[in-house]
Amino acid sequence: MEKNHETKKLSVDSTISLKGIVKAIFDNTVHIQIGGKIVALPISKITTIK
């Protein structure tokens, strides 16, 4: 039985999209819940795409 393996490459400075719930905003940091984890991100790193 032959299996086809697709190789997916990741590169540095790639763009990703995650959906989460904003839990708190402090100064210039947004705390977002993604799954069971809360991640703190600087507001300057967050962009929205409409």
Secondary structure as GFF3:
##gff-version 3
##sequence-region A 1 50
A	DSSP	beta_strand	21	26	.	.	.	ID=ss1
A	DSSP	beta_strand	29	34	.	.	.	ID=ss2
A	DSSP	beta_strand	37	42	.	.	.	ID=ss3
A	DSSP	three_ten_helix	43	45	.	.	.	ID=ss4
###
